[in-house]
């Protein structure tokens, strides 16, 4: 009953208005004075940032900072799956009967998450959900060398995706706005889902609609974006970024991947989290 009350209270918030207001405040140049305090509060390693903090025009720009060149490297083994983001593993495991888990006792369906009939073929596959806290590095990277086949925006709510929100809102990831990117590799496919959140009303995409030159699109809020043609990406290539803490979900079909992380584990972008076993899912 208490969880249901929390869900109702969160649903009653003016989610879009709060998100727009926060976005305007955090993009304002005056917000840059908060960067040192923010970095200290969240334990941000400023030495990893591409630029000194004074070079960022706003707190939002600092959230979306790139890392200094060479500060992270992915495993050279082509079959090693790299974590697409910094963050903490919220859930990971096998997809049983079309079911993934937010946390224990909070299931949701792959088909609902992806809004795609391809979700029906994922039973027996694997997934990993990674939560990015506000202080984490917010850029998103390709977990494997693959071909980006499609990018789809799915409208929805903006519940908070922090641990409290995930424990309170049923099927949260299948209800929030999100962007689903489908990749093809070795005759198979996998999906990377970028979930929007309260205060995160946009996901910035690096590769969108065209591959030469790359165009940046803002999703959600910018409509559905389709690639003009498939785009080959190398492991570790930048795919986009969040403008605050959020969540990424990797979904693999049966037999395609082995995930070697567990709930609660802390990850760094490009750290190895599993192994690609071969394409057995139908390519998108």
Residue pairs with C-beta under 8 A, 6 or more apart in sequence:
3 167
3 168
6 164
6 168
6 169
7 168
7 169
7 170
10 159
10 160
10 165
10 168
10 169
11 157
11 159
11 169
13 198
15 157
15 158
15 159
15 198
16 158
16 201
18 198
18 199
19 158
19 198
19 199
19 200
19 201
20 201
22 199
22 244
23 60
23 199
23 201
23 202
23 243
25 31
26 58
26 59
26 60
26 63
26 243
26 244
27 58
27 59
27 60
27 61
28 58
29 57
29 58
31 58
31 59
31 60
32 54
32 56
32 57
32 58
32 59
32 61
32 62
34 59
35 53
35 56
35 59
35 62
36 53
38 44
38 59
38 62
38 134
38 135
39 46
39 53
39 62
39 135
41 135
42 133
42 134
42 135
43 135
44 135
46 52
46 53
47 68
48 67
48 68
48 71
48 137
49 62
49 65
49 66
49 67
49 68
50 65
50 66
50 67
50 68
50 69
51 65
53 62
56 62
56 65
60 243
60 244
63 134
63 138
63 242
63 243
63 244
64 138
64 139
64 204
64 241
64 242
64 243
65 137
65 138
66 139
67 137
67 139
67 269
72 268
72 269
72 270
73 236
73 270
74 80
74 82
74 235
74 236
74 270
74 272
75 82
75 272
77 272
78 144
78 145
78 235
78 276
79 275
79 276
79 277
80 272
80 274
80 275
80 276
81 143
81 144
81 250
81 257
81 259
81 272
81 273
81 274
81 275
81 276
82 141
82 142
82 143
82 144
82 235
82 236
82 269
82 270
82 271
82 272
82 273
83 130
83 143
83 267
83 268
83 269
83 270
83 271
83 272
83 273
84 130
84 140
84 141
84 142
84 143
84 192
84 239
84 248
84 250
84 269
85 130
85 132
85 136
85 137
85 138
85 139
85 140
85 141
85 248
85 267
85 269
86 132
86 136
86 137
86 138
86 267
86 268
86 269
87 130
87 131
87 132
87 133
87 136
87 247
87 248
87 266
87 267
88 130
88 131
88 133
88 264
88 265
88 266
88 267
89 128
89 129
89 130
89 131
89 261
89 262
89 263
89 264
89 265
89 266
89 267
90 102
90 103
90 129
90 130
90 131
90 163
90 166
90 247
90 263
91 100
91 101
91 102
91 103
91 127
91 128
91 129
91 263
92 126
92 127
92 128
92 129
92 259
92 261
92 262
92 263
93 101
93 126
93 127
93 259
94 124
94 125
94 126
95 110
95 122
95 123
95 124
95 125
95 126
95 127
95 251
96 123
96 124
97 123
98 109
98 110
98 111
98 119
98 120
98 122
98 123
99 107
99 108
99 109
99 110
100 107
100 108
100 109
100 110
100 113
100 127
100 129
100 173
100 249
100 251
101 107
101 108
102 108
102 129
102 166
102 167
102 171
102 172
102 173
103 163
103 166
103 167
103 263
106 166
106 167
106 170
106 171
106 172
107 171
108 170
108 171
108 172
108 173
108 174
109 119
109 171
109 174
110 119
110 120
110 122
110 123
110 125
110 127
110 251
111 117
111 119
111 120
112 119
112 171
112 174
113 119
113 173
113 174
113 178
113 193
113 249
113 251
114 180
114 191
114 193
114 251
115 152
115 154
115 180
116 180
118 182
118 189
118 191
118 282
118 284
121 253
121 254
121 281
121 282
122 251
122 252
122 253
122 254
122 281
123 254
124 254
124 255
125 251
125 252
125 253
125 254
125 255
125 256
125 257
125 281
126 251
126 252
126 256
126 257
126 258
126 259
126 274
127 249
127 250
127 251
127 252
127 259
128 249
128 250
128 259
128 261
128 273
128 274
129 173
129 247
129 248
129 249
130 247
130 248
130 249
130 250
130 267
131 161
131 162
131 163
131 166
131 245
131 246
131 247
132 138
132 242
132 245
132 246
132 247
132 248
133 162
133 245
134 244
134 245
135 245
136 245
137 269
138 241
138 242
138 243
138 244
138 245
138 246
139 238
139 240
139 241
139 269
140 192
140 194
140 238
140 239
140 240
140 241
140 242
140 248
141 235
141 236
141 237
141 238
141 239
141 269
141 270
142 148
142 183
142 233
142 234
142 235
142 236
142 237
142 239
143 192
143 235
143 250
143 273
144 183
144 185
144 190
144 235
144 276
145 185
145 232
145 233
145 234
145 235
146 183
146 184
146 185
146 190
146 232
146 233
147 183
147 184
147 185
147 230
147 231
147 232
147 233
148 181
148 182
148 183
148 207
148 227
148 230
148 231
148 232
148 233
148 239
149 182
149 183
149 184
149 189
149 227
149 230
149 283
149 284
150 181
150 182
150 226
150 227
150 284
151 179
151 180
151 181
151 182
151 205
151 207
151 208
151 219
151 225
151 226
151 227
152 179
152 180
152 181
152 182
152 224
152 225
152 226
153 177
153 178
153 179
153 219
153 220
153 222
153 223
153 224
153 225
154 177
154 178
154 179
154 180
154 220
155 177
155 220
156 175
156 176
156 177
156 178
156 196
156 220
157 175
157 176
157 177
158 176
158 177
158 196
158 197
158 198
158 200
158 201
159 165
159 169
159 172
159 175
159 176
159 197
159 198
160 197
160 198
160 199
161 172
161 173
161 176
161 195
161 197
161 198
161 245
161 246
161 247
162 197
162 245
165 172
165 197
165 198
166 172
169 175
173 193
173 195
173 247
173 249
176 195
176 196
176 197
177 195
177 196
177 201
177 220
178 193
178 194
178 195
178 196
178 220
179 193
179 194
179 196
179 203
179 205
179 219
179 220
179 240
180 191
180 192
180 193
180 194
181 191
181 192
181 193
181 194
181 239
182 189
182 190
182 191
182 284
183 189
183 190
183 191
183 192
183 233
183 284
184 230
184 279
184 283
184 284
185 276
185 279
186 276
186 278
186 279
187 279
187 280
187 283
188 253
188 256
188 278
188 279
188 280
188 281
188 282
188 283
189 253
189 279
189 281
189 282
189 283
189 284
190 250
190 251
190 252
190 253
190 256
190 257
190 281
191 250
191 251
192 239
192 248
192 249
192 250
192 251
193 248
193 249
193 250
193 251
194 203
194 240
194 242
194 246
194 247
194 248
195 246
195 247
195 248
195 249
196 202
196 203
196 220
196 246
197 244
197 245
197 246
197 247
199 244
200 242
200 243
200 244
200 245
200 246
201 220
201 221
202 218
202 219
202 220
202 221
202 222
202 243
203 218
203 219
203 220
203 240
203 241
203 242
203 246
204 216
204 217
204 218
204 240
204 241
204 242
204 243
205 216
205 217
205 218
205 219
205 225
205 239
205 240
206 214
206 216
206 238
206 239
206 240
206 241
207 214
207 227
207 231
207 233
207 237
207 239
207 240
208 214
208 215
208 216
208 217
208 219
208 225
208 227
209 215
209 217
209 225
209 226
209 227
209 228
210 227
210 228
210 229
211 227
211 228
211 229
211 231
216 240
217 225
219 225
233 239
236 270
252 259
252 281
253 280
253 281
253 282
254 280
254 281
255 277
255 278
255 280
255 281
256 276
256 277
256 278
256 279
256 280
256 281
257 274
257 275
257 276
257 277
258 274
258 275
258 277
259 273
259 274
260 272
260 273
260 274
260 275
261 267
261 273
261 274
267 273
